[in-house]
């Protein structure tokens, strides 16, 4: 009997689960705006990354001088663990920005790195650079600093902004980095787990997750011109057999293994947010003279 219980425990601990999201994605109505004025604007895209979970010892690298320059302006904007020694060994899995961005799906603009560098812009103060960077760094994660490696240079503990032929910088931030349940989701998860756990997640447990994203538009002197924020929530279910369902955009890995690294938010949500924002960006650019 003891051996049987031990076997059951081992099977439960190795029960690999997946999460399926229920949603109705309908294409947005195309904007009929005259694009002549819109297409004349040069838009540099920054961010637009989802998260992946990796061992913190693999990608735990950042420039301490870079962070300290901005830390002096607003230390409360940073998570405490951003200023740890980069040689410190931490054996945990943590969310990092994925290597591939969603920038190519934005209807207007290009990755800011595709625009030619034109030296340092002395008209952009270090304080503006700091608050621009902190809006992104404080709302993402430690390896987000790499996104600024071709935009901000720190020399002798002073920050300089690299000038490019760009009219607007658009920063895209997807959140959260891991599932966050609404109050209704917590209730549903608690009740459904009473059936799910005894069946080793053959009967799925339900949840309702909250997701939100921010898109910030700056002019080329790093003055914030506009911020768009979208919030939504979705029902989800967790079970081991979900990976066999058809629509892969609706499915994410719910566990962490060396062979199957989870990412978040789900792809359907990223596609939806980029599509919605592209329309709002189009309206913004058309209104700007």
C-alpha positions in Angstrom: 0.0 0.0 0.0 2.8 2.4 0.9 4.5 1.7 -2.5 1.2 2.3 -4.3 0.7 5.6 -2.6 4.3 6.6 -3.4 3.8 5.7 -7.0 0.6 7.8 -7.1 2.5 10.7 -5.6 5.3 10.4 -8.2 2.7 10.4 -11.0 1.0 13.5 -9.7 4.3 15.4 -9.4 5.1 14.5 -13.0 1.7 15.3 -14.4 2.5 17.9 -17.0 -0.3 20.3 -17.6 -1.3 22.8 -20.2 -3.7 25.8 -20.1 -6.4 26.5 -22.6 -8.0 29.9 -23.0 -11.6 30.6 -24.1 -12.0 33.7 -26.3 -13.7 35.0 -29.4 -11.2 36.8 -31.6 -12.9 38.8 -34.3 -11.0 40.8 -36.8 -11.2 44.6 -36.2 -12.9 46.7 -38.8 -10.2 48.3 -41.0 -9.7 52.0 -40.4 -10.7 54.2 -43.4 -8.3 57.0 -42.4 -6.4 58.7 -45.2 -2.9 57.2 -44.7 -0.9 59.9 -46.5 -0.1 61.9 -43.3 0.3 58.7 -41.3 2.9 57.1 -43.5 5.1 60.2 -43.5 5.8 59.7 -39.8 8.9 57.7 -38.8 8.0 55.4 -35.9 10.6 53.5 -33.8 9.3 50.5 -31.9 10.6 49.6 -28.5 9.7 46.5 -26.5 6.7 44.4 -27.5 8.1 41.2 -25.9 6.3 38.4 -24.1 7.9 36.5 -21.2 9.6 33.1 -21.1 10.6 31.3 -17.9 14.3 30.5 -17.7 16.8 29.5 -15.0 18.0 32.8 -13.5 21.6 31.6 -13.7 21.4 31.5 -17.6 20.3 35.0 -18.4 21.2 36.9 -15.2 23.2 39.6 -16.8 22.9 43.4 -16.7 25.1 46.5 -16.5 25.0 47.7 -12.9 26.3 51.2 -13.9 23.4 51.5 -16.3 20.9 50.7 -13.6 22.5 52.9 -11.0 22.3 56.0 -13.2 18.5 55.6 -13.3 18.2 54.4 -9.7 19.3 57.7 -8.4 16.3 59.5 -9.9 13.7 57.1 -8.5 14.9 54.1 -6.4 11.3 53.1 -5.7 10.6 52.4 -9.4 12.9 49.4 -9.4 12.3 46.0 -7.9 14.9 45.3 -5.2 16.5 42.3 -7.0 17.5 44.5 -10.0 20.5 45.8 -8.1 21.9 42.5 -7.0 25.4 41.5 -7.9 25.2 39.9 -11.4 27.6 37.1 -10.3 25.3 35.9 -7.6 24.0 32.4 -8.2 20.3 31.9 -7.9 18.8 28.5 -8.8 15.3 29.5 -9.7 13.1 29.9 -12.8 12.1 33.5 -13.4 10.3 35.4 -16.2 12.6 37.1 -18.8 11.7 38.9 -22.0 11.6 36.5 -24.9 14.2 37.0 -27.7 11.6 37.5 -30.4 9.4 40.6 -30.4 5.9 41.3 -31.7 7.1 44.5 -33.4 6.7 43.1 -36.9 3.0 42.7 -36.3 2.5 46.4 -35.5 0.9 48.1 -38.6 3.1 51.2 -38.5 6.7 51.6 -37.6 9.9 49.5 -37.4 12.3 48.3 -34.8 14.1 51.5 -33.6 17.5 49.7 -34.2 16.7 49.7 -38.0 17.1 53.5 -38.1 20.7 54.8 -38.6 22.5 56.3 -35.5 23.3 60.0 -35.8 25.5 60.5 -32.7 24.3 61.7 -29.3 21.3 64.0 -28.9 22.5 66.6 -26.4 19.0 68.1 -26.3 17.7 65.1 -24.3 18.6 65.4 -20.6 19.7 62.5 -18.5 16.6 62.8 -16.3 14.3 62.4 -19.4 16.4 59.4 -20.4 16.1 57.9 -16.9 12.3 58.2 -16.7 11.9 56.9 -20.2 13.9 53.8 -19.4 12.3 53.3 -16.0 8.8 53.2 -17.4 9.9 50.1 -19.3 12.4 48.5 -16.9 10.2 48.8 -13.8 7.3 47.2 -15.5 9.1 44.3 -17.1 12.2 42.5 -15.9 16.0 42.7 -15.4 17.0 41.6 -18.9 14.8 44.4 -20.4 17.9 46.5 -20.2 19.2 44.9 -23.4 16.5 46.6 -25.4 18.2 49.9 -24.7 21.7 48.8 -25.6 21.5 50.6 -28.9 19.6 53.6 -27.6 21.2 54.7 -24.3 24.9 54.7 -23.6 26.3 55.1 -20.1 29.8 56.7 -20.0 31.4 57.7 -16.7 28.1 57.1 -15.0 26.3 59.6 -17.2 23.6 58.6 -19.7 23.5 59.7 -23.3 20.7 59.3 -25.8 21.6 58.1 -29.3 19.9 60.3 -32.0 18.0 58.7 -34.9 15.8 60.0 -37.7 12.7 59.0 -35.8 9.6 61.2 -35.1 8.0 59.0 -32.4 9.2 56.2 -30.2 6.5 53.7 -29.3 7.0 51.4 -26.3 5.0 48.2 -26.0 4.6 46.4 -22.7 2.6 43.2 -22.2 1.6 42.1 -18.7 1.5 40.2 -16.4 4.5 38.0 -16.7 2.6 35.1 -15.1 -1.1 34.3 -14.6 -3.0 36.6 -12.3 -6.5 35.4 -11.2 -9.4 37.7 -10.8 -11.6 37.3 -7.7 -14.0 35.2 -9.8 -11.1 33.2 -11.0 -9.8 32.5 -7.5 -13.3 31.2 -6.5 -13.6 29.0 -9.7 -10.1 27.6 -9.2 -10.8 26.7 -5.6 -14.1 24.9 -6.3 -12.9 23.1 -9.5 -9.7 21.9 -7.9 -11.8 19.7 -5.6 -12.5 17.5 -8.6 -9.4 18.2 -10.6 -6.7 17.2 -8.1 -8.2 13.8 -7.2 -8.3 12.9 -10.9 -4.7 14.1 -11.5 -6.0 17.0 -13.7 -8.0 14.7 -16.0 -11.0 16.9 -14.9 -9.6 20.4 -15.6 -9.7 23.2 -13.1 -11.0 26.5 -14.2 -9.7 30.0 -13.7 -10.3 33.5 -15.0 -7.1 35.5 -15.6 -6.5 39.2 -15.8 -4.3 40.6 -18.6 -3.3 44.1 -19.4 -0.9 46.0 -21.7 0.5 49.5 -22.0 1.7 51.4 -25.1 3.5 54.7 -24.7 4.2 57.1 -27.5 7.1 59.6 -27.1 8.4 62.3 -29.4 12.0 62.2 -30.4 12.9 64.3 -27.3 11.4 61.7 -25.1 8.3 63.7 -24.1 5.4 61.4 -23.4 2.7 62.3 -26.0 0.1 59.6 -25.3 -0.5 56.4 -23.4 -2.9 53.6 -24.3 -3.8 50.9 -21.7 -6.0 47.9 -22.4 -7.3 45.5 -19.8 -9.2 42.2 -20.3 -9.9 38.9 -18.6 -10.3 35.3 -20.0 -11.6 32.0 -18.8 -9.0 29.2 -18.8 -8.8 25.5 -18.0 -5.8 23.4 -16.9 -5.4 19.7 -17.7 -2.8 17.3 -19.0 -4.7 16.4 -22.2 -5.1 20.0 -23.4 -2.0 19.9 -25.6 -3.9 17.7 -28.0 -6.5 20.4 -28.8 -6.4 22.1 -32.2 -5.8 25.8 -31.8 -2.2 26.2 -30.5 -2.5 30.0 -30.1 -5.0 29.3 -27.3 -2.7 27.0 -25.4 0.3 27.6 -23.1 2.5 25.3 -21.2 1.5 25.5 -17.5 4.6 23.8 -16.1 8.4 24.4 -16.2 10.6 21.7 -17.6 14.0 21.8 -19.4 12.3 20.6 -22.6 9.2 22.7 -22.6 9.6 26.2 -21.3 6.4 28.2 -20.7 5.7 31.6 -22.1 3.2 34.3 -21.2 0.9 36.0 -22.1 -0.7 33.6 -24.6 -0.2 34.3 -28.3 -3.9 35.0 -29.1 -3.8 37.9 -26.5 -0.6 39.4 -28.0 -2.1 39.3 -31.5 -5.3 40.9 -30.3 -3.5 43.7 -28.4 -1.2 44.6 -31.2 -4.1 44.7 -33.6 -6.1 47.0 -31.4 -3.1 49.3 -30.7 -2.2 49.5 -34.4 -5.6 51.1 -35.1 -5.2 53.5 -32.2 -1.6 54.3 -33.3 -2.9 55.0 -36.8 -5.5 57.5 -35.5 -2.9 59.2 -33.3 -0.4 59.6 -36.2 -3.1 60.9 -38.5 -4.1 63.5 -35.9 -0.6 64.7 -35.4 0.5 67.6 -37.7 
